[in-house]
Amino acid sequence: GLDYHYDRSPREVQRTLFRKWLYAARDEGLPVVIHTRDAEPDTLDILRDVAVAPGDIVIHCFTGTLDFAKACLELGCYISIPGIVTFKNAEEVREVARIVPDDRILVETDSPFLTPVPHRGKRNEPAFVTHTAAYVAELRGVSLEVLAAHTVANTRRFFRKMEGS
């Protein structure tokens, strides 16, 4: 993906390598998990240019804008909601969690970072995904069991594409 937050790698190099990885995944029929931070316009431009198949992309640890989420959904991406959604200053991520269709939503820990409330400030771990999922379920007005059924089905559908590769 692209990470412009700290600019530890030249942006042109990031864009070139990102494009190459996407072409390789597309050509091999493999799904792609994308990290993007402070690079929404370039991420979208490259995704549109390379034209990875709908359903073959997860935007991991989504922290972007509502407009970015809508554009990603138009491209057929899954959106993975991290523990950030539980932070008090994360209203835009909460709005994204509300609008992602049932067949495109995932939840994640981004362990060891971005620990959800009530464990914020501690090292994140996979078990804490239940807090993120419960929070997202409440935002969406569904039970945890309903959200879990959607996210498990989506995870299986996405990663099943890797079987036999």
BANULUM-322319 format. One record per atom (N, C-alpha, C, O, CB): residue number from 0; x, y, z. Coordinates in steps of 0.05 Angstrom, whole numbers, plus 5000, padded with zeros to 4 digits. Each point is the difference from the previous one (the first is absolute). Glycine has a CB too. Layout:
N
NODE   num      x      y      z
NODE   NUM      X      Y      Z
...
***
This chain:
165
NODE   num      x      y      z
NODE     0   5016   4976   5000
NODE     0   4984   5024   5000
NODE     0   5017   5025   5000
NODE     0   5024   5000   4993
NODE     0   4940   4975   5031
NODE     1   5024   5046   4984
NODE     1   5013   5026   5001
NODE     1   4997   5012   5028
NODE     1   4979   5000   5012
NODE     1   5012   5007   4939
NODE     2   5031   5002   5060
NODE     2   5000   5013   5026
NODE     2   5015   5026   4999
NODE     2   5025   5000   4999
NODE     2   4971   4956   5024
NODE     3   4990   5066   4976
NODE     3   5012   5026   4998
NODE     3   5002   5014   5027
NODE     3   5008   5023   5002
NODE     3   4975   4981   4952
NODE     4   5009   4983   5067
NODE     4   4998   5012   5027
NODE     4   5028   5009   5010
NODE     4   5004   5023   5008
NODE     4   4956   4949   5002
NODE     5   5059   5010   4988
NODE     5   5027   5007   5010
NODE     5   5020   5006   4977
NODE     5   5021   5011   5005
NODE     5   4970   4961   5035
NODE     6   5001   5021   4936
NODE     6   5017   5005   4976
NODE     6   5028   4988   5004
NODE     6   5020   5013   4995
NODE     6   4955   5028   4995
NODE     7   5026   4934   5019
NODE     7   5026   4986   5004
NODE     7   5010   4988   4974
NODE     7   5023   4992   4999
NODE     7   4964   4998   5048
NODE     8   4996   5010   4933
NODE     8   5008   4990   4974
NODE     8   4990   5019   4979
NODE     8   4977   5010   5003
NODE     8   5022   4941   5012
NODE     9   5016   5055   4965
NODE     9   4991   5020   4980
NODE     9   4973   4991   4988
NODE     9   4996   4977   4993
NODE     9   5052   5035   4996
NODE    10   4934   5007   5008
NODE    10   4974   4994   4990
NODE    10   4999   4988   4972
NODE    10   4984   4982   4995
NODE    10   5000   5055   5033
NODE    11   5034   4972   4955
NODE    11   5001   4988   4973
NODE    11   5008   4971   5001
NODE    11   4989   4983   4985
NODE    11   5022   5062   4996
NODE    12   5007   4948   5036
NODE    12   5008   4972   5004
NODE    12   4977   4984   5010
NODE    12   4995   4978   4991
NODE    12   5053   5036   5018
NODE    13   4938   4997   5011
NODE    13   4976   4986   5011
NODE    13   4980   4995   4978
NODE    13   4989   4978   4998
NODE    13   5019   5043   5047
NODE    14   4986   5000   4939
NODE    14   4980   4997   4979
NODE    14   5008   4979   4979
NODE    14   4984   4983   4991
NODE    14   5003   5065   5016
NODE    15   5039   4952   4986
NODE    15   5010   4981   4980
NODE    15   4997   4971   5010
NODE    15   4991   4982   4986
NODE    15   5041   5053   4997
NODE    16   4977   4961   5042
NODE    16   4999   4973   5011
NODE    16   4971   4991   5006
NODE    16   4994   4976   4995
NODE    16   5051   5032   5025
NODE    17   4938   5010   4988
NODE    17   4972   4993   5005
NODE    17   4987   4991   4974
NODE    17   4986   4980   4999
NODE    17   5012   5054   5038
NODE    18   5007   4981   4942
NODE    18   4989   4993   4974
NODE    18   5010   4972   4991
NODE    18   4984   4984   4990
NODE    18   5014   5065   4998
NODE    19   5028   4946   5016
NODE    19   5011   4974   4992
NODE    19   4987   4977   5015
NODE    19   4994   4979   4989
NODE    19   5050   5043   5000
NODE    20   4953   4981   5038
NODE    20   4987   4980   5016
NODE    20   4971   4995   4991
NODE    20   4991   4977   4999
NODE    20   5039   5036   5040
NODE    21   4956   5008   4955
NODE    21   4972   4997   4991
NODE    21   4999   4986   4973
NODE    21   4982   4982   4997
NODE    21   5006   5059   5028
NODE    22   5029   4966   4957
NODE    22   5001   4985   4974
NODE    22   5006   4971   5004
NODE    22   4987   4983   4988
NODE    22   5027   5059   4989
NODE    23   5005   4952   5040
NODE    23   5007   4972   5005
NODE    23   4976   4985   5012
NODE    23   4994   4977   4992
NODE    23   5054   5036   5015
NODE    24   4939   4999   5013
NODE    24   4976   4987   5012
NODE    24   4978   4996   4980
NODE    24   4988   4979   4998
NODE    24   5025   5041   5046
NODE    25   4982   5001   4940
NODE    25   4979   4998   4980
NODE    25   5006   4978   4980
NODE    25   4982   4984   4993
NODE    25   5008   5065   5013
NODE    26   5034   4951   4984
NODE    26   5008   4980   4980
NODE    26   4999   4972   5011
NODE    26   4995   4981   4984
NODE    26   5034   5053   4994
NODE    27   4976   4962   5047
NODE    27   4999   4973   5013
NODE    27   4973   4993   5011
NODE    27   4996   4978   5010
NODE    27   5052   5027   5000
NODE    28   4933   5015   4990
NODE    28   4974   4995   5011
NODE    28   4999   4998   5030
NODE    28   4983   4986   5011
NODE    28   5007   4991   4947
NODE    29   5029   5037   5055
NODE    29   5002   5000   5029
NODE    29   4987   5024   5012
NODE    29   5000   5022   4989
NODE    29   5042   4952   5008
NODE    30   4946   5023   5027
NODE    30   4989   5023   5014
NODE    30   5023   5017   5012
NODE    30   5022   4991   5003
NODE    30   4936   4983   5007
NODE    31   5035   5051   4997
NODE    31   5019   5020   5009
NODE    31   4990   5013   5026
NODE    31   4977   5009   5000
NODE    31   5040   4999   4953
NODE    32   4999   4993   5067
NODE    32   4994   5015   5025
NODE    32   5017   5025   4998
NODE    32   5024   4999   4999
NODE    32   4965   4959   5029
NODE    33   4997   5065   4972
NODE    33   5014   5026   4996
NODE    33   5001   5017   5025
NODE    33   4980   5004   5014
NODE    33   5004   4994   4939
NODE    34   5040   5011   5053
NODE    34   5004   5020   5020
NODE    34   5003   5027   4986
NODE    34   5015   5003   4981
NODE    34   5008   4964   5050
NODE    35   4961   5053   4978
NODE    35   5003   5027   4989
NODE    35   4996   5020   5023
NODE    35   4982   4998   5016
NODE    35   5001   4987   4939
NODE    36   5035   5034   5046
NODE    36   4999   5020   5021
NODE    36   5008   5027   4988
NODE    36   5023   5003   4990
NODE    36   4987   4963   5046
NODE    37   4972   5053   4966
NODE    37   5005   5027   4989
NODE    37   5006   5000   4971
NODE    37   5015   5017   4990
NODE    37   5001   4997   5055
NODE    38   4973   4967   4940
NODE    38   5007   4996   4972
NODE    38   4975   4993   4983
NODE    38   5002   4986   4980
NODE    38   5044   5000   5033
NODE    39   4931   5023   4996
NODE    39   4975   4992   4987
NODE    39   4999   5006   4970
NODE    39   4993   4982   4984
NODE    39   4985   5026   5059
NODE    40   5028   5016   4948
NODE    40   4997   5005   4971
NODE    40   5018   4982   4983
NODE    40   4992   4989   4980
NODE    40   4997   5058   5031
NODE    41   5036   4950   4997
NODE    41   5019   4983   4985
NODE    41   4991   4970   5001
NODE    41   5002   4986   4980
NODE    41   5035   5047   5030
NODE    42   4953   4959   5013
NODE    42   4991   4972   5003
NODE    42   4977   4995   4980
NODE    42   5000   4980   4986
NODE    42   5014   5019   5063
NODE    43   4967   5019   4950
NODE    43   4977   4997   4982
NODE    43   5009   5001   4971
NODE    43   4991   4984   4984
NODE    43   4979   5036   5050
NODE    44   5047   4999   4959
NODE    44   5010   5002   4972
NODE    44   5013   4974   4991
NODE    44   4994   4991   4978
NODE    44   5012   5058   5029
NODE    45   5010   4940   5010
NODE    45   5014   4975   4993
NODE    45   4981   4976   4999
NODE    45   5002   4984   4982
NODE    45   5040   5034   5039
NODE    46   4940   4981   4998
NODE    46   4980   4978   5000
NODE    46   4983   5001   4974
NODE    46   4995   4979   4988
NODE    46   5004   5021   5062
NODE    47   4993   5024   4943
NODE    47   4984   5002   4975
NODE    47   5016   4994   4976
NODE    47   4990   4987   4981
NODE    47   4983   5048   5041
NODE    48   5052   4973   4977
NODE    48   5018   4995   4977
NODE    48   5006   4970   4997
NODE    48   4998   4989   4977
NODE    48   5022   5056   5029
NODE    49   4986   4941   5015
NODE    49   5008   4972   4999
NODE    49   4975   4982   4996
NODE    49   5002   4979   4988
NODE    49   5038   5031   5041
NODE    50   4937   4998   4981
NODE    50   4975   4986   4997
NODE    50   5001   4971   5011
NODE    50   4995   4981   4985
NODE    50   4997   5047   4974
NODE    51   5015   4970   5066
NODE    51   4998   4974   5014
NODE    51   4971   4993   5001
NODE    51   4983   5017   5003
NODE    51   5059   4991   5025
NODE    52   4952   4966   4970
NODE    52   4972   4991   4999
NODE    52   4985   5008   5025
NODE    52   5011   4999   5022
NODE    52   5003   4963   4949
NODE    53   4960   5046   5025
NODE    53   4984   5005   5024
NODE    53   4999   4976   5018
NODE    53   4999   4977   4991
NODE    53   4973   5055   4982
NODE    54   5029   4974   5053
NODE    54   5000   4978   5020
NODE    54   5028   4989   5006
NODE    54   5002   4983   5017
NODE    54   4953   5006   4968
NODE    55   5065   5021   5002
NODE    55   5028   4991   5004
NODE    55   5017   5019   5017
NODE    55   5024   4996   5001
NODE    55   4972   4980   4955
NODE    56   4991   5044   5056
NODE    56   5015   5019   5015
NODE    56   4987   5005   5028
NODE    56   4976   5003   5002
NODE    56   5039   5019   4955
NODE    57   5002   4978   5064
NODE    57   4992   5009   5026
NODE    57   5015   5025   5006
NODE    57   5025   5001   4997
NODE    57   4965   4952   5019
NODE    58   4996   5068   4992
NODE    58   5014   5024   5011
NODE    58   5002   4994   5030
NODE    58   4981   5002   5015
NODE    58   5001   5031   4949
NODE    59   5043   4960   5043
NODE    59   5006   4991   5028
NODE    59   5002   5024   5018
NODE    59   5009   5022   4992
NODE    59   5015   4938   4990
NODE    60   4967   5037   5043
NODE    60   5003   5020   5020
NODE    60   4990   5027   4990
NODE    60   5014   5020   5000
NODE    60   5025   4956   5020
NODE    61   4935   5025   4972
NODE    61   4989   5023   4987
NODE    61   5000   5024   5020
NODE    61   4989   4999   5021
NODE    61   4983   4972   4949
NODE    62   5041   5051   5021
NODE    62   5001   5024   5016
NODE    62   4994   5024   4983
NODE    62   5004   5023   5008
NODE    62   5029   4957   5023
NODE    63   4957   5016   4945
NODE    63   4996   5021   4980
NODE    63   4973   5015   5004
NODE    63   4986   4997   5019
NODE    63   5043   4977   4950
NODE    64   4966   5041   5010
NODE    64   4976   5017   5000
NODE    64   4976   4984   4989
NODE    64   5003   4978   4989
NODE    64   5025   5063   5004
NODE    65   4948   4970   5012
NODE    65   4976   4988   4990
NODE    65   5000   4999   4969
NODE    65   4992   4980   4988
NODE    65   4984   5037   5053
NODE    66   5034   5004   4946
NODE    66   5002   5001   4971
NODE    66   5019   4978   4990
NODE    66   4994   4987   4980
NODE    66   4996   5062   5021
NODE    67   5032   4947   5012
NODE    67   5019   4979   4993
NODE    67   4986   4973   5002
NODE    67   5003   4983   4983
NODE    67   5037   5045   5032
NODE    68   4946   4967   5007
NODE    68   4986   4975   5004
NODE    68   4980   4995   4977
NODE    68   4999   4978   4989
NODE    68   5007   5027   5061
NODE    69   4979   5015   4943
NODE    69   4980   4997   4979
NODE    69   5014   4994   4973
NODE    69   4990   4983   4985
NODE    69   4979   5049   5039
NODE    70   5053   4981   4971
NODE    70   5015   4994   4975
NODE    70   5011   4972   5000
NODE    70   4999   4986   4980
NODE    70   5013   5062   5016
NODE    71   4998   4943   5027
NODE    71   5010   4972   5002
NODE    71   4977   4980   4996
NODE    71   5004   4980   4987
NODE    71   5033   5036   5045
NODE    72   4940   4990   4980
NODE    72   4978   4982   4996
NODE    72   4991   4999   4971
NODE    72   4992   4978   4990
NODE    72   4993   5032   5057
NODE    73   5016   5012   4939
NODE    73   4993   5000   4972
NODE    73   5019   4982   4984
NODE    73   4992   4989   4979
NODE    73   4990   5058   5025
NODE    74   5043   4951   5005
NODE    74   5020   4982   4987
NODE    74   4997   4971   5009
NODE    74   5014   4983   4990
NODE    74   5017   5056   5007
NODE    75   4950   4956   5020
NODE    75   4995   4972   5009
NODE    75   5018   4991   5023
NODE    75   5002   4977   5006
NODE    75   4985   5013   4949
NODE    76   5024   5029   5060
NODE    76   5018   4994   5022
NODE    76   4984   4992   5025
NODE    76   4977   5009   5004
NODE    76   5057   5023   4977
NODE    77   4979   4952   5036
NODE    77   4991   4996   5027
NODE    77   5012   5022   5017
NODE    77   5022   5010   4993
NODE    77   4973   4939   5000
NODE    78   4992   5058   5029
NODE    78   5010   5020   5018
NODE    78   5003   4986   5027
NODE    78   4981   4989   5011
NODE    78   4998   5050   4964
NODE    79   5046   4962   5037
NODE    79   5005   4988   5025
NODE    79   5002   5022   5022
NODE    79   5017   5017   4998
NODE    79   5007   4944   4979
NODE    80   4959   5037   5043
NODE    80   4998   5020   5021
NODE    80   5018   4992   5023
NODE    80   4996   4978   5012
NODE    80   4956   5034   4974
NODE    81   5066   5005   5022
NODE    81   5018   4994   5023
NODE    81   4989   5012   5026
NODE    81   4979   5013   5001
NODE    81   5060   4987   4968
NODE    82   4976   4995   5052
NODE    82   4993   5010   5027
NODE    82   4997   5030   5002
NODE    82   4988   5010   5019
NODE    82   5034   4951   4999
NODE    83   4989   5054   4962
NODE    83   4998   5029   5000
NODE    83   4970   5008   5002
NODE    83   4994   5022   5011
NODE    83   5049   4981   4961
NODE    84   4939   4981   5017
NODE    84   4972   5007   5000
NODE    84   4990   5005   5028
NODE    84   4980   5014   5003
NODE    84   5014   4959   4956
NODE    85   5019   5016   5061
NODE    85   4991   5004   5028
NODE    85   5012   5025   5013
NODE    85   4992   5007   5022
NODE    85   5004   4944   4982
NODE    86   5022   5063   4982
NODE    86   5013   5024   5011
NODE    86   4980   5023   4998
NODE    86   4985   5002   4981
NODE    86   5061   4982   5006
NODE    87   4955   5034   5033
NODE    87   4980   5022   5001
NODE    87   5002   5019   4977
NODE    87   4981   5014   4993
NODE    87   5019   4981   5056
NODE    88   5024   5008   4939
NODE    88   5003   5019   4978
NODE    88   4998   4987   4972
NODE    88   5010   5011   4981
NODE    88   5020   5015   5049
NODE    89   4957   4951   4968
NODE    89   4999   4985   4975
NODE    89   4972   5000   4987
NODE    89   4992   4979   4990
NODE    89   5045   4993   5028
NODE    90   4950   5050   4983
NODE    90   4972   5001   4989
NODE    90   4999   4992   4971
NODE    90   4981   4987   4992
NODE    90   5008   5048   5041
NODE    91   5031   4973   4951
NODE    91   4998   4993   4972
NODE    91   5003   4970   4995
NODE    91   4987   4989   4983
NODE    91   5032   5056   5006
NODE    92   4998   4942   5027
NODE    92   5003   4971   4998
NODE    92   4974   4987   5009
NODE    92   4992   4979   4989
NODE    92   5058   5024   5019
NODE    93   4937   5008   5012
NODE    93   4974   4989   5009
NODE    93   4979   5003   4977
NODE    93   4985   4981   4996
NODE    93   5026   5031   5052
NODE    94   4989   5010   4939
NODE    94   4982   5004   4977
NODE    94   5005   4979   4978
NODE    94   4981   4989   4989
NODE    94   5015   5061   5022
NODE    95   5029   4946   4984
NODE    95   5007   4979   4980
NODE    95   4990   4973   5009
NODE    95   4988   4985   4984
NODE    95   5053   5041   5003
NODE    96   4963   4967   5039
NODE    96   4991   4974   5010
NODE    96   4970   4997   4997
NODE    96   4990   4978   4998
NODE    96   5048   5022   5034
NODE    97   4947   5022   4969
NODE    97   4971   4999   4997
NODE    97   4991   4995   4971
NODE    97   4980   4988   4996
NODE    97   5017   5043   5043
NODE    98   5019   4978   4941
NODE    98   4990   5000   4973
NODE    98   5011   4977   4983
NODE    98   4990   4994   4978
NODE    98   5006   5054   5025
NODE    99   5025   4938   5006
NODE    99   5011   4978   4985
NODE    99   4979   4978   4998
NODE    99   4988   4992   5020
NODE    99   5059   5019   4995
NODE   100   4947   4979   4961
NODE   100   4980   4979   4997
NODE   100   5008   4975   5015
NODE   100   5024   4994   5005
NODE   100   4964   5024   4950
NODE   101   4992   4966   5053
NODE   101   5005   4976   5015
NODE   101   5019   4981   4986
NODE   101   5016   4986   5014
NODE   101   4939   5018   5005
NODE   102   5045   4996   4955
NODE   102   5017   4981   4985
NODE   102   5028   5011   4994
NODE   102   5015   4988   4985
NODE   102   4944   4993   4995
NODE   103   5048   5042   5032
NODE   103   5027   5012   4995
NODE   103   5014   5008   5026
NODE   103   5022   5011   4999
NODE   103   4961   5005   4958
NODE   104   5005   4979   5066
NODE   104   5012   5009   5026
NODE   104   5016   4978   5013
NODE   104   4993   4976   5000
NODE   104   4969   5056   5006
NODE   105   5061   4976   5005
NODE   105   5017   4983   5016
NODE   105   5008   5016   5025
NODE   105   4997   5024   5001
NODE   105   5021   4951   4958
NODE   106   4991   5011   5062
NODE   106   5011   5013   5023
NODE   106   5027   4988   5006
NODE   106   5006   4977   4992
NODE   106   4948   5033   5027
NODE   107   5064   5005   4994
NODE   107   5027   4991   5005
NODE   107   5012   5013   5024
NODE   107   4989   5019   5011
NODE   107   5017   4973   4941
NODE   108   5017   4997   5057
NODE   108   5013   5012   5023
NODE   108   5023   5019   4992
NODE   108   5005   5019   5014
NODE   108   4984   4940   5011
NODE   109   5024   5036   4953
NODE   109   5025   5013   4993
NODE   109   5020   4997   5022
NODE   109   5016   5018   5006
NODE   109   4959   5015   4966
NODE   110   5024   4944   5041
NODE   110   5018   4994   5023
NODE   110   5029   5002   4991
NODE   110   5007   4991   4978
NODE   110   4958   4979   5041
NODE   111   5053   5042   4996
NODE   111   4997   5007   5028
NODE   111   4991   5029   5005
NODE   111   5003   5011   5022
NODE   111   5032   4955   4988
NODE   112   4955   5048   4969
NODE   112   4994   5028   5001
NODE   112   4970   5004   5002
NODE   112   4984   4982   4997
NODE   112   5057   5029   4977
NODE   113   4951   5014   5031
NODE   113   4973   5010   4999
NODE   113   4980   4984   5017
NODE   113   4979   4991   4990
NODE   113   5032   5025   4964
NODE   114   4997   4980   5070
NODE   114   4984   4984   5019
NODE   114   4973   5014   5005
NODE   114   4999   5023   5007
NODE   114   5043   4959   5014
NODE   115   4936   5003   4976
NODE   115   4974   5012   5005
NODE   115   4994   5005   5029
NODE   115   5011   4988   5018
NODE   115   4973   4989   4942
NODE   116   4998   5042   5045
NODE   116   4989   5004   5026
NODE   116   4985   4975   5007
NODE   116   4985   4990   4983
NODE   116   5011   5061   5012
NODE   117   5007   4937   5028
NODE   117   5009   5011   5025
NODE   117   5029   4994   5007
NODE   117   5009   5005   5022
NODE   117   4945   4990   4993
NODE   118   5062   4994   4966
NODE   118   5028   4993   5005
NODE   118   5019   5021   4989
NODE   118   5024   4994   4999
NODE   118   4963   4958   5001
NODE   119   5004   5070   4991
NODE   119   5017   5020   4988
NODE   119   5023   5006   5019
NODE   119   4997   5002   5024
NODE   119   4964   5018   4950
NODE   120   5063   4983   5013
NODE   120   5024   5005   5016
NODE   120   5016   4975   5005
NODE   120   5023   5001   5009
NODE   120   4954   5037   5012
NODE   121   5011   4939   4975
NODE   121   5013   4974   5003
NODE   121   5008   4990   4972
NODE   121   4991   5010   4980
NODE   121   4983   4980   5063
NODE   122   5043   4990   4957
NODE   122   5008   4987   4975
NODE   122   4975   4985   4989
NODE   122   4988   4985   5014
NODE   122   5061   5010   5001
NODE   123   4945   5010   4960
NODE   123   4977   4987   4988
NODE   123   5005   4970   4995
NODE   123   5023   4992   4996
NODE   123   4964   5052   4982
NODE   124   4992   4940   5023
NODE   124   5003   4972   4994
NODE   124   4975   4990   4986
NODE   124   4979   5013   5002
NODE   124   5051   4980   5039
NODE   125   4971   4985   4945
NODE   125   4977   4990   4985
NODE   125   4974   4997   5016
NODE   125   4979   5005   4989
NODE   125   5054   4972   4982
NODE   126   4969   5016   5054
NODE   126   4976   4996   5016
NODE   126   4983   5026   5003
NODE   126   4976   4999   5004
NODE   126   5048   4965   5021
NODE   127   4989   5058   4971
NODE   127   4986   5026   5004
NODE   127   4983   5007   4976
NODE   127   4984   5019   5001
NODE   127   5054   4996   5027
NODE   128   4963   4969   4950
NODE   128   4983   5006   4977
NODE   128   4970   4998   5008
NODE   128   4983   5012   4988
NODE   128   5053   4970   4981
NODE   129   4958   5003   5052
NODE   129   4973   4998   5009
NODE   129   4989   5027   5009
NODE   129   4976   5005   4997
NODE   129   5032   4947   5017
NODE   130   5009   5065   4998
NODE   130   4991   5026   5008
NODE   130   4994   5018   4976
NODE   130   4980   5014   5000
NODE   130   5048   4982   5042
NODE   131   4989   5002   4938
NODE   131   4995   5015   4975
NODE   131   4975   4990   4987
NODE   131   4983   5017   4992
NODE   131   5066   4991   5002
NODE   132   4947   4966   5004
NODE   132   4977   4989   4987
NODE   132   4974   5008   5015
NODE   132   4980   5007   4988
NODE   132   5048   4955   4995
NODE   133   4972   5037   5043
NODE   133   4977   5007   5016
NODE   133   4993   5029   4996
NODE   133   4976   5007   4998
NODE   133   5035   4958   5036
NODE   134   5009   5052   4965
NODE   134   4996   5029   4996
NODE   134   4988   5005   4972
NODE   134   4981   5015   4997
NODE   134   5057   4995   5034
NODE   135   4973   4977   4949
NODE   135   4990   5003   4972
NODE   135   4971   4989   4998
NODE   135   4984   5013   4987
NODE   135   5064   4983   4995
NODE   136   4947   4982   5031
NODE   136   4973   4989   4999
NODE   136   4980   5020   5012
NODE   136   4978   5005   4989
NODE   136   5040   4948   5015
NODE   137   4989   5059   5018
NODE   137   4983   5020   5012
NODE   137   4996   5024   4982
NODE   137   4978   5010   4997
NODE   137   5037   4976   5048
NODE   138   5006   5023   4942
NODE   138   4998   5023   4981
NODE   138   4981   4993   4977
NODE   138   4985   5017   4991
NODE   138   5061   4996   5020
NODE   139   4954   4962   4981
NODE   139   4984   4992   4977
NODE   139   4971   4991   5008
NODE   139   4984   4994   4983
NODE   139   5058   4992   4994
NODE   140   4953   5013   5050
NODE   140   4974   4993   5009
NODE   140   4994   4971   4997
NODE   140   4976   4992   4996
NODE   140   5010   5053   4994
NODE   141   5034   4938   5012
NODE   141   4996   4971   4998
NODE   141   5014   4986   5023
NODE   141   5015   5012   5015
NODE   141   4983   4991   4934
NODE   142   4995   4972   5055
NODE   142   5013   4985   5022
NODE   142   5029   4993   4992
NODE   142   5007   5000   4976
NODE   142   4948   4981   5038
NODE   143   5061   5013   5006
NODE   143   5027   4991   4994
NODE   143   4999   4975   4984
NODE   143   5017   4996   4982
NODE   143   4999   5024   5061
NODE   144   4965   4962   4961
NODE   144   4998   4975   4985
NODE   144   4995   5005   4971
NODE   144   5011   4987   4983
NODE   144   4972   4990   5058
NODE   145   5000   5042   4953
NODE   145   4994   5007   4972
NODE   145   5025   5012   4986
NODE   145   5007   4991   4978
NODE   145   4945   5017   5034
NODE   146   5061   5010   5002
NODE   146   5025   5012   4988
NODE   146   5021   4978   4997
NODE   146   5013   4999   4979
NODE   146   4977   5046   5042
NODE   147   5013   4938   4998
NODE   147   5020   4978   4999
NODE   147   4994   4982   4976
NODE   147   5018   4991   4986
NODE   147   4988   5011   5064
NODE   148   4969   4992   4945
NODE   148   4992   4983   4977
NODE   148   5009   5013   4974
NODE   148   5010   4987   4982
NODE   148   4951   4994   5044
NODE   149   5034   5045   4972
NODE   149   5008   5015   4976
NODE   149   5031   5000   4996
NODE   149   5010   4995   4979
NODE   149   4948   5033   5025
NODE   150   5056   4979   5018
NODE   150   5029   5003   4998
NODE   150   5014   4973   4995
NODE   150   5019   4999   4986
NODE   150   4978   5042   5043
NODE   151   4992   4939   4984
NODE   151   5012   4973   4996
NODE   151   4996   4991   4971
NODE   151   5018   4990   4987
NODE   151   4974   4998   5061
NODE   152   4984   5016   4941
NODE   152   4994   4993   4972
NODE   152   5017   5016   4981
NODE   152   5011   4989   4981
NODE   152   4942   4999   5032
NODE   153   5050   5037   4993
NODE   153   5017   5018   4982
NODE   153   5029   4991   5001
NODE   153   5014   5000   4980
NODE   153   4954   5038   5028
NODE   154   5042   4956   5016
NODE   154   5028   4992   5003
NODE   154   5005   4974   4985
NODE   154   5020   4997   4986
NODE   154   4982   5026   5059
NODE   155   4980   4958   4958
NODE   155   5003   4974   4986
NODE   155   4999   5004   4970
NODE   155   5016   4989   4985
NODE   155   4962   4988   5054
NODE   156   5003   5040   4951
NODE   156   4998   5004   4972
NODE   156   5025   5013   4989
NODE   156   5010   4993   4979
NODE   156   4940   5012   5026
NODE   157   5060   5015   5009
NODE   157   5024   5014   4990
NODE   157   5025   4982   5001
NODE   157   5014   4998   4979
NODE   157   4966   5045   5038
NODE   158   5025   4944   5005
NODE   158   5025   4984   5002
NODE   158   4998   4973   4986
NODE   158   5021   4988   4995
NODE   158   4988   5035   5048
NODE   159   4967   4968   4951
NODE   159   4998   4975   4985
NODE   159   5014   5003   4973
NODE   159   5008   4980   4989
NODE   159   4948   5009   5035
NODE   160   5045   5035   4966
NODE   160   5013   5004   4974
NODE   160   5030   4993   5001
NODE   160   5012   4996   4979
NODE   160   4955   5040   5012
NODE   161   5044   4961   5033
NODE   161   5028   4994   5003
NODE   161   5005   4969   5001
NODE   161   5022   4991   4997
NODE   161   4985   5053   5027
NODE   162   4972   4941   4979
NODE   162   5003   4971   5002
NODE   162   5011   4989   4974
NODE   162   4992   5008   4979
NODE   162   4970   4990   5054
NODE   163   5056   4984   4970
NODE   163   5012   4988   4976
NODE   163   5021   5017   4986
NODE   163   5010   4992   4980
NODE   163   4947   4984   5015
NODE   164   5049   5048   5016
NODE   164   5021   5016   4988
NODE   164   5027   4995   5011
NODE   164   5019   5012   4992
NODE   164   4947   5023   5000
***
